[in-house]
């Protein structure tokens, strides 16, 4: 889960541990802002909050659960869409998280990073790509950065490994009738190291109900913890 917008004291027991799940959260210092979470059926061996980068960690953007040789991560990239200042912060964020992403990729662990990456990678990943080439989330620099995550760091876009179809989106504007017309963007990804990515068996985007401007992305992996 990303953008939970909650403080630890806001997370009551029924939300923290629903239906026998164990909830873990990295909340932003600023109230009503950002924050990430993980719900786990089994307690992790270890949980890591943050990347060790103080201003990024203050916004609650990284949470890692470790199970043996597997790390499952909730990750939230700034959108950069509200102002030039926030776009500059996003680019600085992207610049500084490359080293931690590289260290994860070369750690010998299997990594699955589930998150709102706030970047539509290719033209297939948003409906109106021609009109949005100067829009944050589809800027050439952002797309090149994400290409580097795949091509230079060696991660796999797990959804696209299994589903090459167009018009598969995870975010729709609340304006107009974007949801009804499926005028969306694919901003949410599970990005994984090749070993665990190869074990992905099915993918789906949950659209039976709308309770956010994002839709949940589900990927099933054939692996035993």
N, C-alpha and C positions, 0 to 999 in steps of 0.2 A: 504494500500500500504506500502511496505517495501523497503528499499534501494533506496530511491528516489534520492540520491546523489545531492541534490540541496540546495542552500542557499535561504533565504527568498526573496532576491532581484532577484533571478533567476526565480521565479514563477510568470509569467505574468498573467494578469487578465483572459485570455482565458483558462489557465491551472488551475488557482485557483478556478474558479467558472464556469465550463463548463456545458452547457445544464441545467441551473437552479439549479445545485448542489452547495453546499457550501463546500469549501475545507478548511481543517485545517491541519497544518503540524508542526512536531517537527524535526527541522533540526540539523544535527551534526555541531559542531563548525569547524571541519576540512572540508575544501572545497572538493567537489566531493566525499563525503564519507557518507555512512549509511543514516539515516533519515527515518521517517515514516510519513504517512498521512492518513487522513480519508476524504471521500466524503460523504456528508449528504444531504438528501432531505429536512430535517427540521433542523432548528438551534437547537443545544443542549441546555439544561438548563445550562450546565457548561462544560468546557473543561479543562483537566489537562494535562500538558506537563511534562513528566519525573516522576521518582519515588522518587526523593529527595536524590538520591545517586549521588554525583557530577560527578565522572568519567564516570558512565553509562549514565547519562543525557547529558554529553558533546558529546556523540556519537549519540544522537537522536534515542533512541530505544523504547520509550513508549509514547503513546498518547491515552488519554481516553476521550470519549464523553459520557456525562450523560443525560439520558432521564428519568425523574421520578425515578423509582426504577431499571432501566436498565443501565448498563455501557457497551459500545462497545469500544473495545481497539485494537489499532494497535501495534504490538509487534515484535521486531526483535532481535533474539538471535545471538550472534557472531558465525561465522562458525568454527573458530579455525583450519582451514585447511591449512593456509599459512605458519605456523612455529610453533615450540614448544612453543615459547613465546605467540603467539596468542591462542594456545590451553590452556595454563595455564590461560590466561585471560578469556577464555570461561568458564573454570571450576570455576573460582572465581565469574564470573557473575552468573552462575547457583546456586552457594552456597548462594549468597546474595539476589537473587530475590525470594527465597522460602518464606521468611517472608512476603514480600508484596503480593505474590500470596495467601498465607494463609489468610492474613487480608481481601483481596477481597472475598475469598471464604466464610468467616465467617461474612461478613459485613451485611448480610441480603438482599443484592442487588442481582439481576440477572446479571450475567457477561458473556459476549462473548468476548474471546480473539482471534482475528484474526491475524495470523502472520506466519512469516518464523521462525520456531523453530530450523531449522538446525539440526534436529535429526530424523532419521528414526527409529521408535519405535520398530518394530518387523521385523522378517524375511520377512514377506509378503510385507513390505513397501519399499523394493528395489529389483532390479532384481538380482544382483550378490552378495547376502548377504554373501556367503561363502568366497569370495575373499576380502570382505571389513570389516572383523571383527576387523581389527586393523587400520581402516580408521576413522579419525574424522568425526562425524556424525552418526557413527554406533558403537562406542566404548561401551563396557559393562557398563561403568560408566555413560555415557550419557543416555543410554537406561534405566538404573535403576532409574536415576533421573526423567525421564519422566514418568516411571511407578509410581513413588511416587506422581507426580502431580495428576495422576488419582486415585490411590489406597489410598493414605493417605490424600490428600487435597480434594478429592471428585469430581474433575472435570471430564467432559465427553469428549471423542474424538468424536465429533458430526458426522464427516464423517463416521467413522467406525460404529457408531450406525445404520446408514442407508445403508451403502455399504460395505459388507464384502468381496468383490471380490478381487482377486490378480491383480497385474499389473495395479494398479491405482496410477499413479505417478504425481508429480507436478513440478519436476525438472529433467533436463537432461543436461549432460555435453555438451559443445560445441565441444568436441573432437570426432573424428570419426563420426559415424552415429548413435549416441546414440538416438537422437530424432526419426529418421526414423525407428529404430529397437525397440523403446520403452524400451531402457535400462536406466531406470530412478530410482528416489528416491521419496518417499513421505516425503517432508520436511515442507510443509505448512499445517497448521491445523486451524480449529476453535475449540477452547477448551472452554467449557461452564459449568456453574453451572447446576445441574440436572433439575431445573424447566424450564429454557429456552431451554435446550437441548431436553427436551421431546416434545417441540413444533416444532422441526425441521421436515419439511415435504419432502424436496427433496434436493439432492446434485448433483453437476456436476463439472467437471474440463474442462475448456475451452481450446480446442486444435484445433479449426478450423483455427487459425492463430498462428504463432509463432513470438512474438516480444520481447522475453526475454528468458533466460534459465529457468525461472519459468513459470508456467501456472496459470491463475486465478482460485481460488477455490470459488464456489458459493454455498451458502446454504440458502434456503428459510425457514423462521420461520413463524408459524401461530400465530402471536401476534399483538396486537394493541397498538401503542404508544399514 
